């Protein structure tokens, strides 16, 4: 089996694996809100699929046979469809994680995330939100 054919999918898998900890460690809460995630991803997915269909039909856009599996949905390689889900998902995870860090600070964000159970409560700090109270 030629590994080159799977490079695009491997890169997409690595993108998901690298950003997955943001959901839990920095409390991004992207996967835990599936309807919101779908409402966010769907318009982007539809717009870029339409763009690709047109660009491929017009001959403006092609894909390397060497670095793709050859599996297609219509005229679009599955790797490209995967890209339209994975990259916005990774961007959303990153955005939410950074937003939490800017709002709560590093330690506050870690406390709100899954590591919060392992960290002692902040001394002298009154826990504000209901979600924070649950975690402490």
The first five atom37 places (N, CA, C, CB, O) and aatype in JSON, in Angstrom:
{
  "aatype": [20, 20, 20, 20, 20, 20, 20, 20, 20, 20, 20, 20, 20, 20, 20, 20, 20, 20, 20, 20, 20, 20, 20, 20, 20, 20, 20, 20, 20, 20, 20, 20, 20, 20, 20, 20, 20, 20, 20, 20, 20, 20, 20, 20, 20, 20, 20, 20, 20, 20, 20, 20, 20, 20, 20, 20, 20, 20, 20, 20, 20, 20, 20, 20, 20, 20, 20, 20, 20, 20, 20, 20, 20, 20, 20, 20, 20, 20, 20, 20, 20, 20, 20, 20, 20, 20, 20, 20, 20, 20, 20, 20, 20, 20, 20, 20, 20, 20, 20, 20, 20, 20, 20, 20, 20, 20, 20, 20, 20, 20, 20, 20, 20, 20, 20, 20, 20, 20, 20, 20, 20, 20, 20, 20, 20, 20, 20, 20, 20, 20, 20, 20, 20, 20, 20, 20],
  "atom_mask": [
    [1, 1, 1, 1, 1],
    [1, 1, 1, 1, 1],
    [1, 1, 1, 1, 1],
    [1, 1, 1, 1, 1],
    [1, 1, 1, 1, 1],
    [1, 1, 1, 1, 1],
    [1, 1, 1, 1, 1],
    [1, 1, 1, 1, 1],
    [1, 1, 1, 1, 1],
    [1, 1, 1, 1, 1],
    [1, 1, 1, 1, 1],
    [1, 1, 1, 1, 1],
    [1, 1, 1, 1, 1],
    [1, 1, 1, 1, 1],
    [1, 1, 1, 1, 1],
    [1, 1, 1, 1, 1],
    [1, 1, 1, 1, 1],
    [1, 1, 1, 1, 1],
    [1, 1, 1, 1, 1],
    [1, 1, 1, 1, 1],
    [1, 1, 1, 1, 1],
    [1, 1, 1, 1, 1],
    [1, 1, 1, 1, 1],
    [1, 1, 1, 1, 1],
    [1, 1, 1, 1, 1],
    [1, 1, 1, 1, 1],
    [1, 1, 1, 1, 1],
    [1, 1, 1, 1, 1],
    [1, 1, 1, 1, 1],
    [1, 1, 1, 1, 1],
    [1, 1, 1, 1, 1],
    [1, 1, 1, 1, 1],
    [1, 1, 1, 1, 1],
    [1, 1, 1, 1, 1],
    [1, 1, 1, 1, 1],
    [1, 1, 1, 1, 1],
    [1, 1, 1, 1, 1],
    [1, 1, 1, 1, 1],
    [1, 1, 1, 1, 1],
    [1, 1, 1, 1, 1],
    [1, 1, 1, 1, 1],
    [1, 1, 1, 1, 1],
    [1, 1, 1, 1, 1],
    [1, 1, 1, 1, 1],
    [1, 1, 1, 1, 1],
    [1, 1, 1, 1, 1],
    [1, 1, 1, 1, 1],
    [1, 1, 1, 1, 1],
    [1, 1, 1, 1, 1],
    [1, 1, 1, 1, 1],
    [1, 1, 1, 1, 1],
    [1, 1, 1, 1, 1],
    [1, 1, 1, 1, 1],
    [1, 1, 1, 1, 1],
    [1, 1, 1, 1, 1],
    [1, 1, 1, 1, 1],
    [1, 1, 1, 1, 1],
    [1, 1, 1, 1, 1],
    [1, 1, 1, 1, 1],
    [1, 1, 1, 1, 1],
    [1, 1, 1, 1, 1],
    [1, 1, 1, 1, 1],
    [1, 1, 1, 1, 1],
    [1, 1, 1, 1, 1],
    [1, 1, 1, 1, 1],
    [1, 1, 1, 1, 1],
    [1, 1, 1, 1, 1],
    [1, 1, 1, 1, 1],
    [1, 1, 1, 1, 1],
    [1, 1, 1, 1, 1],
    [1, 1, 1, 1, 1],
    [1, 1, 1, 1, 1],
    [1, 1, 1, 1, 1],
    [1, 1, 1, 1, 1],
    [1, 1, 1, 1, 1],
    [1, 1, 1, 1, 1],
    [1, 1, 1, 1, 1],
    [1, 1, 1, 1, 1],
    [1, 1, 1, 1, 1],
    [1, 1, 1, 1, 1],
    [1, 1, 1, 1, 1],
    [1, 1, 1, 1, 1],
    [1, 1, 1, 1, 1],
    [1, 1, 1, 1, 1],
    [1, 1, 1, 1, 1],
    [1, 1, 1, 1, 1],
    [1, 1, 1, 1, 1],
    [1, 1, 1, 1, 1],
    [1, 1, 1, 1, 1],
    [1, 1, 1, 1, 1],
    [1, 1, 1, 1, 1],
    [1, 1, 1, 1, 1],
    [1, 1, 1, 1, 1],
    [1, 1, 1, 1, 1],
    [1, 1, 1, 1, 1],
    [1, 1, 1, 1, 1],
    [1, 1, 1, 1, 1],
    [1, 1, 1, 1, 1],
    [1, 1, 1, 1, 1],
    [1, 1, 1, 1, 1],
    [1, 1, 1, 1, 1],
    [1, 1, 1, 1, 1],
    [1, 1, 1, 1, 1],
    [1, 1, 1, 1, 1],
    [1, 1, 1, 1, 1],
    [1, 1, 1, 1, 1],
    [1, 1, 1, 1, 1],
    [1, 1, 1, 1, 1],
    [1, 1, 1, 1, 1],
    [1, 1, 1, 1, 1],
    [1, 1, 1, 1, 1],
    [1, 1, 1, 1, 1],
    [1, 1, 1, 1, 1],
    [1, 1, 1, 1, 1],
    [1, 1, 1, 1, 1],
    [1, 1, 1, 1, 1],
    [1, 1, 1, 1, 1],
    [1, 1, 1, 1, 1],
    [1, 1, 1, 1, 1],
    [1, 1, 1, 1, 1],
    [1, 1, 1, 1, 1],
    [1, 1, 1, 1, 1],
    [1, 1, 1, 1, 1],
    [1, 1, 1, 1, 1],
    [1, 1, 1, 1, 1],
    [1, 1, 1, 1, 1],
    [1, 1, 1, 1, 1],
    [1, 1, 1, 1, 1],
    [1, 1, 1, 1, 1],
    [1, 1, 1, 1, 1],
    [1, 1, 1, 1, 1],
    [1, 1, 1, 1, 1],
    [1, 1, 1, 1, 1],
    [1, 1, 1, 1, 1],
    [1, 1, 1, 1, 1],
    [1, 1, 1, 1, 1]
  ],
  "atom_positions": [
    [[0.84, -1.18, 0.0], [0.0, 0.0, 0.0], [0.89, 1.25, 0.0], [-0.96, 0.0, 1.22], [1.87, 1.33, 0.74]],
    [[0.52, 2.19, -0.83], [1.28, 3.43, -0.99], [0.78, 4.47, 0.02], [1.15, 3.98, -2.43], [-0.34, 4.96, -0.09]],
    [[1.62, 4.8, 1.01], [1.26, 5.74, 2.07], [1.03, 7.14, 1.52], [2.34, 5.77, 3.15], [0.24, 7.9, 2.08]],
    [[1.7, 7.5, 0.44], [1.52, 8.83, -0.15], [0.05, 9.13, -0.42], [2.33, 8.94, -1.44], [-0.38, 10.28, -0.27]],
    [[-0.72, 8.12, -0.82], [-2.13, 8.31, -1.16], [-2.95, 8.76, 0.05], [-2.71, 7.02, -1.72], [-4.04, 9.32, -0.11]],
    [[-2.44, 8.52, 1.24], [-3.18, 8.85, 2.46], [-2.65, 10.1, 3.17], [-3.15, 7.68, 3.4], [-3.11, 10.41, 4.27]],
    [[-1.7, 10.81, 2.56], [-1.1, 11.96, 3.22], [-2.11, 13.04, 3.58], [-0.03, 12.55, 2.33], [-2.07, 13.57, 4.69]],
    [[-3.0, 13.36, 2.69], [-4.01, 14.39, 2.93], [-4.87, 13.99, 4.13], [-4.9, 14.61, 1.66], [-5.09, 14.81, 5.03]],
    [[-5.36, 12.75, 4.16], [-6.17, 12.29, 5.28], [-5.38, 12.23, 6.58], [-6.76, 10.91, 4.97], [-5.91, 12.51, 7.65]],
    [[-4.12, 11.86, 6.49], [-3.26, 11.82, 7.68], [-3.1, 13.22, 8.26], [-1.88, 11.22, 7.34], [-3.16, 13.39, 9.48]],
    [[-2.89, 14.2, 7.42], [-2.76, 15.58, 7.89], [-4.06, 16.04, 8.56], [-2.4, 16.52, 6.72], [-4.03, 16.71, 9.59]],
    [[-5.2, 15.68, 7.98], [-6.49, 16.04, 8.59], [-6.66, 15.37, 9.95], [-7.66, 15.65, 7.66], [-7.13, 16.0, 10.9]],
    [[-6.27, 14.12, 10.05], [-6.36, 13.4, 11.33], [-5.45, 14.04, 12.38], [-5.99, 11.9, 11.15], [-5.83, 14.17, 13.54]],
    [[-4.26, 14.44, 11.97], [-3.34, 15.1, 12.9], [-3.89, 16.44, 13.37], [-1.97, 15.31, 12.23], [-3.73, 16.81, 14.54]],
    [[-4.54, 17.17, 12.48], [-5.15, 18.45, 12.88], [-6.19, 18.22, 13.97], [-5.8, 19.14, 11.66], [-6.24, 18.97, 14.95]],
    [[-7.01, 17.19, 13.81], [-8.03, 16.89, 14.82], [-7.37, 16.46, 16.13], [-9.0, 15.78, 14.32], [-7.76, 16.92, 17.2]],
    [[-6.37, 15.59, 16.04], [-5.7, 15.1, 17.25], [-4.99, 16.21, 18.02], [-4.71, 14.02, 16.89], [-4.99, 16.23, 19.25]],
    [[-4.39, 17.13, 17.29], [-3.65, 18.22, 17.94], [-4.59, 19.19, 18.65], [-2.81, 18.97, 16.91], [-4.27, 19.7, 19.72]],
    [[-5.76, 19.44, 18.07], [-6.68, 20.4, 18.67], [-7.69, 19.76, 19.63], [-7.43, 21.13, 17.59], [-8.35, 20.47, 20.39]],
    [[-7.82, 18.44, 19.63], [-8.78, 17.76, 20.51], [-8.59, 18.11, 21.99], [-8.66, 16.27, 20.33], [-9.59, 18.3, 22.68]],
    [[-7.37, 18.19, 22.51], [-7.22, 18.54, 23.93], [-7.8, 19.9, 24.3], [-5.76, 18.52, 24.29], [-8.12, 20.13, 25.46]],
    [[-7.94, 20.8, 23.34], [-8.52, 22.11, 23.64], [-9.94, 21.98, 24.18], [-8.51, 23.0, 22.39], [-10.38, 22.8, 24.99]],
    [[-10.65, 20.96, 23.74], [-12.02, 20.73, 24.21], [-12.05, 20.45, 25.7], [-12.65, 19.55, 23.45], [-12.94, 20.92, 26.41]],
    [[-11.09, 19.71, 26.18], [-11.11, 19.25, 27.55], [-10.21, 20.09, 28.47], [-10.69, 17.81, 27.61], [-10.62, 20.48, 29.57]],
    [[-9.0, 20.36, 28.03], [-8.04, 21.05, 28.88], [-8.38, 22.54, 29.0], [-6.61, 20.88, 28.33], [-8.32, 23.1, 30.09]],
    [[-8.73, 23.17, 27.9], [-9.04, 24.6, 27.92], [-10.54, 24.86, 27.79], [-8.29, 25.32, 26.8], [-10.95, 25.98, 27.49]],
    [[-11.34, 23.84, 28.0], [-12.8, 23.95, 28.1], [-13.44, 24.66, 26.92], [-13.17, 24.68, 29.37], [-14.29, 25.53, 27.1]],
    [[-13.05, 24.29, 25.7], [-13.59, 24.94, 24.51], [-15.08, 24.67, 24.32], [-12.83, 24.46, 23.28], [-15.79, 25.51, 23.76]],
    [[-15.57, 23.53, 24.78], [-16.99, 23.18, 24.71], [-17.56, 23.24, 23.29], [-17.79, 24.1, 25.62], [-18.67, 23.71, 23.09]],
    [[-16.8, 22.78, 22.33], [-17.26, 22.75, 20.95], [-17.98, 21.43, 20.66], [-16.06, 22.92, 19.98], [-19.1, 21.45, 20.14]],
    [[-17.38, 20.33, 20.99], [-18.0, 19.02, 20.76], [-19.21, 18.8, 21.67], [-16.98, 17.91, 20.99], [-20.12, 18.04, 21.33]],
    [[-19.23, 19.47, 22.81], [-20.32, 19.29, 23.77], [-21.57, 20.08, 23.4], [-19.87, 19.69, 25.15], [-22.58, 20.02, 24.1]],
    [[-21.51, 20.82, 22.3], [-22.67, 21.56, 21.8], [-22.87, 21.21, 20.32], [-22.49, 23.12, 21.99], [-22.61, 22.03, 19.45]],
    [[-23.32, 19.99, 20.04], [-23.36, 19.5, 18.66], [-24.28, 20.3, 17.73], [-23.8, 18.08, 18.65], [-23.95, 20.49, 16.56]],
    [[-25.42, 20.77, 18.22], [-26.31, 21.55, 17.34], [-25.66, 22.86, 16.94], [-27.66, 21.81, 18.02], [-25.76, 23.29, 15.79]],
    [[-25.0, 23.5, 17.89], [-24.3, 24.76, 17.6], [-23.16, 24.51, 16.62], [-23.77, 25.4, 18.9], [-22.94, 25.29, 15.7]],
    [[-22.45, 23.42, 16.83], [-21.35, 23.06, 15.93], [-21.86, 22.83, 14.52], [-20.62, 21.8, 16.44], [-21.27, 23.32, 13.56]],
    [[-22.96, 22.09, 14.38], [-23.54, 21.83, 13.07], [-23.98, 23.12, 12.4], [-24.72, 20.86, 13.18], [-23.75, 23.32, 11.2]],
    [[-24.62, 24.01, 13.15], [-25.05, 25.3, 12.59], [-23.86, 26.14, 12.14], [-25.88, 26.08, 13.61], [-23.99, 26.96, 11.23]],
    [[-22.73, 25.95, 12.77], [-21.53, 26.69, 12.41], [-20.86, 26.09, 11.18], [-20.55, 26.72, 13.58], [-20.44, 26.82, 10.28]],
    [[-20.75, 24.77, 11.14], [-20.01, 24.1, 10.07], [-20.8, 24.0, 8.76], [-19.61, 22.72, 10.51], [-20.23, 24.1, 7.68]],
    [[-22.1, 23.8, 8.86], [-22.9, 23.52, 7.66], [-22.83, 24.61, 6.59], [-24.33, 23.33, 8.06], [-22.59, 24.28, 5.43]],
    [[-23.02, 25.9, 6.93], [-22.94, 26.91, 5.86], [-21.56, 26.96, 5.19], [-23.26, 28.29, 6.43], [-21.46, 27.13, 3.98]],
    [[-20.52, 26.82, 5.98], [-19.16, 26.82, 5.42], [-18.97, 25.63, 4.51], [-18.1, 26.81, 6.54], [-18.45, 25.77, 3.4]],
    [[-19.39, 24.47, 4.97], [-19.26, 23.25, 4.19], [-19.99, 23.38, 2.85], [-19.8, 22.04, 4.98], [-19.42, 23.09, 1.8]],
    [[-21.23, 23.83, 2.88], [-22.03, 23.96, 1.66], [-21.4, 24.96, 0.7], [-23.47, 24.4, 2.0], [-21.3, 24.69, -0.5]],
    [[-20.96, 26.09, 1.22], [-20.36, 27.12, 0.36], [-19.09, 26.62, -0.32], [-20.06, 28.38, 1.17], [-18.89, 26.83, -1.51]],
    [[-18.22, 25.96, 0.44], [-16.96, 25.51, -0.14], [-17.12, 24.31, -1.06], [-15.98, 25.17, 0.95], [-16.37, 24.16, -2.03]],
    [[-18.09, 23.45, -0.78], [-18.37, 22.34, -1.7], [-18.86, 22.9, -3.04], [-19.42, 21.35, -1.09], [-18.41, 22.47, -4.1]],
    [[-19.78, 23.86, -2.98], [-20.27, 24.48, -4.22], [-19.13, 25.13, -4.99], [-21.37, 25.53, -3.91], [-19.05, 25.01, -6.21]],
    [[-18.26, 25.82, -4.28], [-17.11, 26.47, -4.9], [-16.22, 25.42, -5.57], [-16.3, 27.27, -3.86], [-15.81, 25.6, -6.72]],
    [[-15.91, 24.34, -4.87], [-15.06, 23.29, -5.43], [-15.68, 22.62, -6.64], [-14.76, 22.25, -4.37], [-15.0, 22.36, -7.63]],
    [[-16.98, 22.32, -6.56], [-17.66, 21.69, -7.69], [-17.49, 22.54, -8.93], [-19.17, 21.48, -7.38], [-17.15, 22.04, -10.0]],
    [[-17.74, 23.84, -8.79], [-17.6, 24.74, -9.93], [-16.16, 24.82, -10.41], [-18.1, 26.14, -9.55], [-15.9, 24.74, -11.62]],
    [[-15.22, 24.96, -9.49], [-13.81, 25.1, -9.87], [-13.29, 23.83, -10.54], [-12.95, 25.43, -8.64], [-12.5, 23.91, -11.49]],
    [[-13.71, 22.68, -10.06], [-13.26, 21.42, -10.67], [-13.86, 21.26, -12.07], [-13.67, 20.21, -9.78], [-13.16, 20.88, -13.0]],
    [[-15.15, 21.56, -12.21], [-15.81, 21.44, -13.52], [-15.2, 22.38, -14.55], [-17.3, 21.73, -13.4], [-15.09, 22.04, -15.72]],
    [[-14.79, 23.56, -14.11], [-14.2, 24.54, -15.02], [-12.71, 24.27, -15.28], [-14.37, 25.94, -14.47], [-12.09, 24.93, -16.11]],
    [[-12.15, 23.3, -14.56], [-10.75, 22.97, -14.75], [-9.79, 23.9, -14.02], [-10.43, 22.98, -16.19], [-8.59, 23.88, -14.29]],
    [[-10.3, 24.72, -13.1], [-9.45, 25.63, -12.35], [-8.81, 24.98, -11.13], [-10.25, 26.83, -11.92], [-7.86, 25.52, -10.56]],
    [[-9.33, 23.83, -10.73], [-8.92, 23.19, -9.48], [-8.77, 21.7, -9.73], [-9.94, 23.47, -8.34], [-9.68, 21.06, -10.26]],
    [[-7.63, 21.16, -9.36], [-7.4, 19.72, -9.51], [-6.78, 19.17, -8.23], [-6.49, 19.42, -10.74], [-6.34, 19.93, -7.36]],
    [[-6.73, 17.86, -8.13], [-6.15, 17.2, -6.98], [-5.15, 16.17, -7.45], [-7.23, 16.53, -6.1], [-5.38, 15.48, -8.44]],
    [[-4.04, 16.06, -6.75], [-2.99, 15.13, -7.1], [-3.45, 13.7, -6.86], [-1.72, 15.41, -6.29], [-3.89, 13.35, -5.77]],
    [[-3.35, 12.89, -7.89], [-3.68, 11.47, -7.77], [-2.72, 10.79, -6.81], [-3.64, 10.78, -9.15], [-3.07, 9.8, -6.15]],
    [[-1.5, 11.31, -6.73], [-0.48, 10.7, -5.88], [-0.8, 10.85, -4.38], [0.87, 11.31, -6.18], [-0.5, 9.95, -3.6]],
    [[-1.39, 11.99, -3.99], [-1.6, 12.28, -2.57], [-3.06, 12.16, -2.13], [-1.11, 13.66, -2.27], [-3.39, 12.56, -1.01]],
    [[-3.91, 11.63, -2.96], [-5.3, 11.38, -2.57], [-5.63, 9.92, -2.84], [-6.27, 12.32, -3.35], [-5.0, 9.26, -3.66]],
    [[-6.65, 9.43, -2.13], [-7.0, 8.01, -2.19], [-7.68, 7.61, -3.49], [-7.89, 7.66, -1.04], [-7.64, 6.45, -3.89]],
    [[-8.31, 8.56, -4.15], [-9.09, 8.24, -5.33], [-10.57, 8.07, -5.01], [-8.55, 6.99, -5.98], [-11.39, 7.95, -5.92]],
    [[-10.91, 8.06, -3.71], [-12.31, 7.98, -3.3], [-12.94, 9.35, -3.5], [-12.45, 7.51, -1.81], [-12.41, 10.36, -3.05]],
    [[-14.08, 9.37, -4.18], [-14.73, 10.65, -4.47], [-16.22, 10.59, -4.18], [-14.51, 11.05, -5.94], [-16.84, 9.53, -4.24]],
    [[-16.76, 11.73, -3.87], [-18.19, 11.91, -3.78], [-18.53, 12.9, -4.88], [-18.66, 12.41, -2.34], [-18.23, 14.09, -4.76]],
    [[-19.14, 12.43, -5.92], [-19.3, 13.25, -7.12], [-17.92, 13.45, -7.74], [-19.98, 14.62, -6.78], [-17.22, 12.48, -8.04]],
    [[-17.54, 14.7, -7.91], [-16.2, 14.96, -8.47], [-15.22, 15.49, -7.42], [-16.3, 15.95, -9.62], [-14.14, 15.97, -7.76]],
    [[-15.61, 15.41, -6.13], [-14.76, 15.94, -5.07], [-14.15, 14.79, -4.26], [-15.56, 16.88, -4.14], [-14.88, 13.92, -3.78]],
    [[-12.84, 14.79, -4.11], [-12.2, 13.75, -3.28], [-12.66, 13.84, -1.83], [-10.67, 13.88, -3.35], [-12.91, 14.93, -1.32]],
    [[-12.77, 12.7, -1.17], [-13.21, 12.69, 0.24], [-12.24, 13.49, 1.11], [-13.32, 11.23, 0.77], [-12.65, 14.04, 2.14]],
    [[-10.99, 13.57, 0.72], [-10.02, 14.34, 1.49], [-10.42, 15.82, 1.52], [-8.61, 14.19, 0.89], [-10.28, 16.48, 2.55]],
    [[-10.91, 16.32, 0.41], [-11.32, 17.72, 0.34], [-12.57, 17.96, 1.19], [-11.58, 18.14, -1.13], [-12.68, 18.98, 1.87]],
    [[-13.5, 17.03, 1.15], [-14.7, 17.14, 1.99], [-14.31, 17.1, 3.46], [-15.7, 16.0, 1.66], [-14.88, 17.82, 4.28]],
    [[-13.35, 16.25, 3.79], [-12.85, 16.17, 5.16], [-12.23, 17.5, 5.57], [-11.82, 15.03, 5.3], [-12.44, 17.97, 6.69]],
    [[-11.49, 18.11, 4.67], [-10.87, 19.41, 4.92], [-11.91, 20.45, 5.31], [-10.09, 19.88, 3.7], [-11.69, 21.25, 6.22]],
    [[-13.06, 20.44, 4.62], [-14.11, 21.43, 4.86], [-14.78, 21.27, 6.22], [-15.15, 21.35, 3.77], [-15.47, 22.18, 6.68]],
    [[-14.6, 20.13, 6.86], [-15.11, 19.92, 8.2], [-14.0, 20.13, 9.23], [-15.71, 18.51, 8.34], [-14.19, 20.83, 10.23]],
    [[-12.84, 19.53, 8.97], [-11.77, 19.52, 9.96], [-11.18, 20.9, 10.21], [-10.67, 18.57, 9.52], [-11.01, 21.29, 11.37]],
    [[-10.86, 21.63, 9.19], [-10.18, 22.92, 9.39], [-11.09, 23.94, 10.1], [-9.72, 23.48, 8.04], [-10.62, 24.59, 11.03]],
    [[-12.36, 24.1, 9.7], [-13.21, 24.99, 10.5], [-13.4, 24.49, 11.93], [-14.56, 25.15, 9.83], [-13.49, 25.3, 12.85]],
    [[-13.47, 23.19, 12.13], [-13.6, 22.63, 13.47], [-12.38, 22.98, 14.32], [-13.78, 21.11, 13.4], [-12.51, 23.4, 15.47]],
    [[-11.2, 22.8, 13.76], [-9.96, 23.14, 14.48], [-9.89, 24.63, 14.78], [-8.73, 22.7, 13.67], [-9.44, 25.03, 15.85]],
    [[-10.32, 25.45, 13.83], [-10.33, 26.89, 14.04], [-11.31, 27.26, 15.15], [-10.69, 27.63, 12.74], [-11.01, 28.12, 15.98]],
    [[-12.46, 26.63, 15.17], [-13.45, 26.9, 16.2], [-12.95, 26.47, 17.58], [-14.76, 26.19, 15.87], [-13.13, 27.2, 18.55]],
    [[-12.33, 25.3, 17.66], [-11.75, 24.85, 18.92], [-10.7, 25.84, 19.41], [-11.13, 23.46, 18.76], [-10.67, 26.19, 20.59]],
    [[-9.84, 26.28, 18.51], [-8.78, 27.24, 18.88], [-9.39, 28.56, 19.33], [-7.84, 27.47, 17.69], [-8.95, 29.13, 20.33]],
    [[-10.37, 29.04, 18.6], [-11.02, 30.31, 18.95], [-11.64, 30.24, 20.34], [-12.1, 30.66, 17.92], [-11.43, 31.13, 21.16]],
    [[-12.4, 29.19, 20.61], [-13.07, 29.06, 21.91], [-12.06, 28.91, 23.05], [-14.03, 27.85, 21.9], [-12.27, 29.46, 24.13]],
    [[-10.99, 28.18, 22.81], [-9.96, 28.01, 23.84], [-9.28, 29.35, 24.15], [-8.91, 26.97, 23.39], [-9.09, 29.7, 25.31]],
    [[-8.91, 30.09, 23.12], [-8.28, 31.39, 23.31], [-9.24, 32.36, 23.99], [-7.79, 31.98, 21.97], [-8.84, 33.13, 24.86]],
    [[-10.5, 32.32, 23.6], [-11.51, 33.18, 24.23], [-11.61, 32.89, 25.73], [-12.89, 32.97, 23.55], [-11.71, 33.81, 26.54]],
    [[-11.58, 31.62, 26.09], [-11.62, 31.25, 27.51], [-10.4, 31.75, 28.26], [-11.74, 29.74, 27.65], [-10.51, 32.26, 29.37]],
    [[-9.24, 31.6, 27.64], [-8.01, 32.05, 28.29], [-8.03, 33.57, 28.47], [-6.76, 31.62, 27.47], [-7.62, 34.07, 29.52]],
    [[-8.48, 34.3, 27.49], [-8.55, 35.76, 27.61], [-9.58, 36.2, 28.65], [-8.88, 36.39, 26.25], [-9.38, 37.2, 29.33]],
    [[-10.65, 35.45, 28.77], [-11.73, 35.79, 29.71], [-11.39, 35.39, 31.14], [-13.03, 35.12, 29.29], [-11.6, 36.16, 32.07]],
    [[-10.85, 34.16, 31.31], [-10.63, 33.62, 32.65], [-9.16, 33.56, 33.07], [-11.2, 32.25, 32.72], [-8.86, 33.3, 34.23]],
    [[-8.25, 33.81, 32.13], [-6.83, 33.61, 32.41], [-6.48, 32.13, 32.27], [-6.46, 34.13, 33.82], [-7.37, 31.28, 32.19]],
    [[-5.19, 31.84, 32.26], [-4.76, 30.45, 32.06], [-5.25, 29.54, 33.18], [-3.25, 30.37, 31.98], [-5.82, 28.48, 32.93]],
    [[-5.02, 29.95, 34.41], [-5.39, 29.1, 35.54], [-6.9, 28.94, 35.64], [-4.82, 29.68, 36.84], [-7.4, 27.85, 35.91]],
    [[-7.63, 30.01, 35.43], [-9.09, 29.94, 35.46], [-9.64, 29.02, 34.39], [-9.69, 31.32, 35.31], [-10.59, 28.28, 34.62]],
    [[-9.03, 29.08, 33.21], [-9.46, 28.21, 32.12], [-9.15, 26.76, 32.43], [-8.8, 28.62, 30.8], [-9.96, 25.87, 32.17]],
    [[-7.97, 26.51, 32.99], [-7.62, 25.14, 33.37], [-8.56, 24.62, 34.45], [-6.16, 25.07, 33.85], [-8.94, 23.45, 34.45]],
    [[-8.93, 25.5, 35.38], [-9.88, 25.1, 36.42], [-11.25, 24.76, 35.83], [-10.02, 26.22, 37.47], [-11.91, 23.84, 36.31]],
    [[-11.67, 25.5, 34.81], [-12.97, 25.26, 34.18], [-12.95, 23.99, 33.33], [-13.37, 26.46, 33.31], [-13.99, 23.35, 33.14]],
    [[-11.78, 23.62, 32.82], [-11.66, 22.43, 31.99], [-11.57, 21.17, 32.81], [-10.46, 22.54, 31.1], [-11.79, 21.19, 34.02]],
    [[-11.24, 20.07, 32.16], [-11.2, 18.77, 32.84], [-10.08, 18.7, 33.88], [-11.03, 17.65, 31.83], [-10.15, 17.87, 34.78]],
    [[-9.06, 19.54, 33.77], [-8.0, 19.56, 34.76], [-8.44, 20.2, 36.06], [-6.78, 20.28, 34.22], [-7.78, 20.06, 37.09]],
    [[-9.57, 20.92, 36.02], [-10.06, 21.61, 37.2], [-10.3, 20.69, 38.38], [-11.33, 22.32, 36.87], [-10.15, 21.09, 39.54]],
    [[-10.66, 19.45, 38.09], [-10.87, 18.49, 39.17], [-9.57, 18.15, 39.88], [-11.52, 17.22, 38.64], [-9.58, 17.74, 41.04]],
    [[-8.45, 18.32, 39.2], [-7.15, 17.98, 39.77], [-6.5, 19.15, 40.49], [-6.23, 17.49, 38.68], [-5.59, 18.96, 41.3]],
    [[-6.96, 20.37, 40.2], [-6.38, 21.57, 40.8], [-7.13, 21.96, 42.07], [-6.39, 22.73, 39.78], [-8.35, 21.82, 42.13]],
    [[-6.41, 22.44, 43.06], [-7.11, 22.92, 44.26], [-7.84, 24.21, 43.93], [-6.11, 23.14, 45.43], [-7.43, 24.95, 43.04]],
    [[-8.95, 24.51, 44.65], [-9.65, 25.77, 44.41], [-8.76, 26.95, 44.75], [-10.95, 25.83, 45.23], [-7.88, 26.86, 45.62]],
    [[-8.99, 28.05, 44.07], [-8.22, 29.27, 44.35], [-8.51, 29.73, 45.76], [-8.55, 30.38, 43.33], [-9.68, 29.84, 46.14]],
    [[-7.49, 30.01, 46.54], [-7.73, 30.47, 47.91], [-8.39, 31.85, 47.92], [-6.41, 30.51, 48.71], [-7.97, 32.76, 47.2]],
    [[-9.42, 31.99, 48.74], [-10.07, 33.28, 48.91], [-10.94, 33.71, 47.75], [-9.06, 34.3, 49.14], [-11.48, 34.81, 47.78]],
    [[-11.09, 32.89, 46.74], [-11.91, 33.28, 45.58], [-13.31, 32.71, 45.74], [-11.27, 32.8, 44.25], [-13.49, 31.51, 45.97]],
    [[-14.27, 33.57, 45.6], [-15.66, 33.12, 45.63], [-16.01, 32.61, 44.25], [-16.63, 34.27, 46.08], [-15.84, 33.33, 43.26]],
    [[-16.49, 31.4, 44.18], [-16.82, 30.8, 42.89], [-18.08, 31.45, 42.37], [-16.99, 29.26, 43.0], [-19.1, 31.47, 43.06]],
    [[-18.01, 31.99, 41.13], [-19.1, 32.79, 40.59], [-20.17, 32.03, 39.85], [-18.56, 33.8, 39.7], [-21.31, 31.99, 40.31]],
    [[-19.86, 31.44, 38.76], [-20.89, 30.85, 37.91], [-21.32, 29.49, 38.43], [-20.38, 30.72, 36.48], [-20.6, 28.83, 39.18]],
    [[-22.5, 29.09, 38.01], [-23.02, 27.78, 38.42], [-22.1, 26.67, 37.91], [-24.47, 27.57, 37.88], [-21.86, 25.69, 38.62]],
    [[-21.59, 26.82, 36.71], [-20.69, 25.82, 36.14], [-19.41, 25.73, 36.96], [-20.36, 26.16, 34.67], [-18.92, 24.63, 37.2]],
    [[-18.87, 26.87, 37.39], [-17.66, 26.85, 38.22], [-17.95, 26.22, 39.57], [-17.12, 28.28, 38.4], [-17.1, 25.5, 40.1]],
    [[-19.13, 26.48, 40.15], [-19.49, 25.88, 41.42], [-19.54, 24.36, 41.32], [-20.83, 26.42, 41.9], [-19.14, 23.65, 42.24]],
    [[-20.04, 23.86, 40.19], [-20.1, 22.42, 39.99], [-18.71, 21.8, 39.93], [-20.87, 22.1, 38.69], [-18.5, 20.67, 40.38]],
    [[-17.76, 22.55, 39.39], [-16.41, 22.03, 39.22], [-15.6, 22.04, 40.51], [-15.7, 22.81, 38.17], [-14.67, 21.25, 40.66]],
    [[-15.94, 22.92, 41.42], [-15.17, 23.05, 42.67], [-15.65, 22.11, 43.72], [-15.22, 24.45, 43.19], [-15.1, 22.09, 44.83]]
  ]
}
